[in-house]
Amino acid sequence: MLATPAPLRHALAICKNILFLVVISAVFLASGLEAQTLPTFSKAFLPDTIGPGSVSTLRFEIVNGGGAGVRNLAFTDTLPAGMTVASPANASAGCTGSLSAANGAGSISFSGGTLPAGSTCVITVDVTAAAAGTYMNVSGDLTSDAGNSGNAVADLTVATDRPGFSKAFAPSSVFFGDRSTLTFTIDNTANAQQAVQLRFTDNLPAGMVIASPSNASTTCGGGTLSAPAGGTTVSYAPLGGIDATVAAGTACTVTVDVLGNAVGSLGNTTGELTSLAPPIFTQLSSGKASAVLDVAVEELSLTKSF
């Protein structure tokens, strides 16, 4: 048998090594390509326009479109000046991880998140802003073991073409079973037009019921107020036509007494307040209203005598 010349042996060895590296690289890329797919990151305000002092829900969405799970998801969102986390925050995350969004805080953070392949994580936090204007909210970058997905951007507009919507408990702290007056304020003082066909519904949280008597009343123009004693829903709506109104440059209120029948901080957030804006009667959303009633156990005192 003839011996293979040395130069040819060297060339064959080099080709063999190159082929081996190509095969190994192809296998590595095929196995790791999907694992390196970055999740997408976006955010939105719902609704994206509110009245002064009302509440909007800030919604973050993380989508893992890759074929492998992603771990160590984390981001921080510093809210713009004039915007804060609402009270209650109603913070929730649709994936595992640690979410921090304290009532009244100026930032939101999420860390240690995991997201399976082909799934979506939605994170929501209620926020509020009082001064009119457009608030540009740019989050920090979303990072994970897959890399840096970049930031998310959304705008919230606080407009004076619709009333602001807020609520408060008085007193804001009661003992178990005691009564507090819940006041909804529809504030149209910054609006040069009246708002008509005001409408909202408030489903009370677990542990809170409408008192008997409810002492339900309103200073708004017309409309129908429903707050049955012992119930858990307060609603205000027009009867029809130009009804359930608040005049330009003024505010009106809806009040109802409630009972705190569970110990703890009872966070209460309404549905959106909607209205029609003359002269073309476009329907507008003012956003939501929120407040917290703290309910404590009254301490018992024990005395004895002989």
GICOR-V877479 format. One record per residue. N is the residue number from 1. PHI is phi in degrees with one decimal (* if undefined). PSI is psi in whole degrees, -180 to 180 (999 if undefined). BURIAL is b if it has 16 or more other ideal C-beta (glycine too) atoms within 10 Angstrom, else e. Layout:
BEGIN
n,phi,psi,burial
N,PHI,PSI,BURIAL
N,PHI,PSI,BURIAL
END
This chain:
BEGIN
n,phi,psi,burial
1,*,136,e
2,-77.3,139,e
3,-76.0,142,e
4,-73.9,129,e
5,-57.9,147,e
6,-56.6,-46,e
7,-59.3,-38,e
8,-69.0,-39,e
9,-59.3,-43,e
10,-62.4,-43,e
11,-64.2,-42,e
12,-64.9,-40,e
13,-63.4,-42,e
14,-64.0,-44,e
15,-62.2,-40,e
16,-62.3,-43,e
17,-65.4,-42,e
18,-63.7,-44,e
19,-61.5,-41,e
20,-61.3,-45,e
21,-64.8,-39,e
22,-63.6,-44,e
23,-64.1,-46,e
24,-61.9,-42,e
25,-64.0,-41,e
26,-64.2,-42,e
27,-63.5,-43,e
28,-63.0,-44,e
29,-66.7,-41,e
30,-63.6,-36,e
31,-82.0,-26,e
32,-107.3,-9,e
33,-62.4,-48,e
34,-69.3,-32,e
35,-64.5,-23,e
36,-94.7,3,e
37,-65.6,125,b
38,-78.2,138,b
39,-68.5,150,b
40,-88.7,157,e
41,-139.3,123,b
42,-144.6,168,b
43,-151.8,160,b
44,-158.3,152,b
45,-98.8,134,b
46,-128.0,108,b
47,-75.3,165,b
48,-88.4,-3,e
49,-135.9,131,b
50,-134.7,169,b
51,-82.5,165,b
52,-57.8,128,b
53,81.2,2,b
54,-83.5,-180,b
55,-117.1,137,b
56,-125.5,154,b
57,-97.2,122,b
58,-89.6,121,b
59,-115.8,119,e
60,-99.8,141,b
61,-129.7,124,b
62,-114.5,122,b
63,-116.5,122,b
64,-101.6,95,b
65,-87.2,2,e
66,-81.9,177,b
67,-95.1,8,e
68,-135.4,153,b
69,-67.3,157,e
70,-120.2,137,b
71,-120.9,169,e
72,58.4,37,e
73,-65.1,136,b
74,-157.2,143,b
75,-158.7,160,b
76,-128.3,137,e
77,-121.7,108,b
78,-87.4,116,e
79,-69.6,150,b
80,-67.4,159,e
81,-55.5,133,e
82,94.7,-9,e
83,-114.4,135,b
84,-136.3,163,b
85,-65.9,135,b
86,-72.3,167,b
87,-124.5,107,b
88,-78.7,158,b
89,-74.5,-28,b
90,51.4,40,b
91,-75.5,135,b
92,-150.3,152,e
93,-131.9,134,b
94,-90.5,18,e
95,-147.5,165,b
96,-67.1,149,e
97,145.9,176,b
98,-109.7,119,e
99,-109.0,128,b
100,-119.6,120,e
101,-157.4,81,b
102,-74.6,146,e
103,-52.5,128,b
104,80.1,1,e
105,-75.3,164,b
106,-104.7,7,e
107,-149.3,159,e
108,-130.5,137,b
109,-138.1,150,e
110,-137.9,137,b
111,-149.4,162,e
112,65.2,26,e
113,-80.0,148,b
114,-127.2,145,b
115,-144.1,117,b
116,-63.2,164,e
117,-59.0,140,e
118,66.8,26,e
119,-125.7,169,b
120,-127.1,140,e
121,-116.7,125,b
122,-110.6,128,e
123,-118.8,129,b
124,-127.9,143,b
125,-145.3,134,b
126,-81.5,139,b
127,-132.1,165,b
128,-144.4,155,b
129,-151.2,142,b
130,-103.7,-39,e
131,-79.9,140,e
132,-65.8,146,e
133,143.2,180,e
134,-107.2,126,e
135,-104.8,109,b
136,-83.4,124,e
137,-115.8,110,b
138,-110.0,117,e
139,-77.0,168,b
140,-73.0,174,e
141,-70.2,144,e
142,-84.2,121,b
143,-115.9,158,b
144,-162.4,-179,b
145,-69.8,-9,e
146,-87.1,-14,b
147,128.8,-157,e
148,-104.7,118,e
149,-90.9,-3,b
150,84.6,-175,e
151,-97.5,-179,e
152,-131.7,143,b
153,-131.1,138,e
154,-155.3,155,b
155,-114.4,140,e
156,-116.4,127,b
157,-105.8,129,e
158,-102.2,114,b
159,-113.7,149,b
160,-98.9,8,b
161,-85.2,8,e
162,-147.1,157,b
163,-71.1,152,b
164,-79.3,159,b
165,-137.0,122,b
166,-144.5,170,b
167,-150.7,159,b
168,-156.3,150,b
169,-101.7,137,b
170,-135.3,113,e
171,-72.5,162,e
172,-85.6,-9,e
173,-131.9,129,e
174,-136.6,165,b
175,-84.3,159,e
176,-51.4,129,e
177,85.3,-4,e
178,-85.7,169,b
179,-99.8,144,e
180,-137.3,149,b
181,-95.6,121,e
182,-94.5,120,b
183,-116.1,124,e
184,-97.2,129,b
185,-112.6,124,b
186,-106.2,103,b
187,-102.2,105,b
188,-107.6,20,b
189,-66.0,-26,e
190,-92.6,1,b
191,-102.9,132,b
192,-82.8,-4,e
193,-120.9,150,e
194,-69.6,157,b
195,-114.2,133,b
196,-123.2,166,b
197,53.0,49,b
198,-62.9,140,b
199,-153.7,130,b
200,-156.6,160,b
201,-132.7,138,e
202,-125.7,112,b
203,-90.2,113,e
204,-66.4,150,b
205,-73.1,165,b
206,-57.1,135,e
207,93.0,2,b
208,-128.1,132,b
209,-134.9,160,b
210,-72.3,134,b
211,-73.9,166,b
212,-125.8,114,e
213,-74.2,157,e
214,-80.1,-22,b
215,51.9,35,e
216,-70.8,135,b
217,-157.5,164,e
218,-145.2,148,b
219,-103.7,2,e
220,-73.3,162,b
221,-81.5,110,b
222,70.7,-151,b
223,80.5,175,b
224,-127.2,130,e
225,-108.1,126,b
226,-116.3,121,e
227,-154.2,73,b
228,-69.8,136,e
229,-55.9,134,e
230,83.8,-8,e
231,-84.1,179,e
232,-128.4,13,e
233,-131.2,129,e
234,-112.3,131,b
235,-140.4,148,b
236,-134.7,133,b
237,-155.3,159,b
238,-75.9,152,b
239,-82.6,-19,e
240,140.9,156,e
241,65.7,-150,e
242,-81.2,87,e
243,-143.1,164,b
244,54.5,72,b
245,-120.6,160,b
246,-135.5,129,b
247,-71.2,159,b
248,-59.4,138,e
249,72.5,14,e
250,-131.5,176,b
251,-132.4,154,b
252,-135.9,165,b
253,-131.2,157,e
254,-125.4,128,b
255,-126.9,147,b
256,-156.5,142,b
257,-86.6,140,b
258,-130.3,163,b
259,-115.7,139,b
260,-92.7,102,b
261,-107.7,19,e
262,-145.7,139,b
263,-78.5,134,e
264,133.9,-172,e
265,-92.1,112,e
266,-96.3,97,b
267,-77.1,136,b
268,-135.2,116,b
269,-122.4,130,b
270,-78.9,173,b
271,-75.6,179,e
272,-72.0,142,b
273,-84.3,124,b
274,-116.1,157,b
275,-157.0,169,b
276,-108.8,140,b
277,-109.9,115,b
278,-63.7,161,e
279,-89.3,-13,e
280,-98.0,1,e
281,56.2,51,e
282,-76.1,136,e
283,-77.0,130,e
284,-123.9,148,b
285,-104.1,131,b
286,-91.0,-5,b
287,90.2,-166,b
288,-108.1,173,b
289,-129.2,147,b
290,-145.4,155,b
291,-163.5,166,b
292,-126.1,132,b
293,-108.7,121,b
294,-92.1,127,e
295,-118.1,126,b
296,-119.6,163,e
297,-89.3,128,e
298,-72.7,130,e
299,-72.4,137,e
300,-93.7,139,e
301,-106.0,142,e
302,-121.8,124,e
303,-127.1,158,e
304,-144.5,157,e
305,-146.0,158,e
306,-112.4,999,e
END
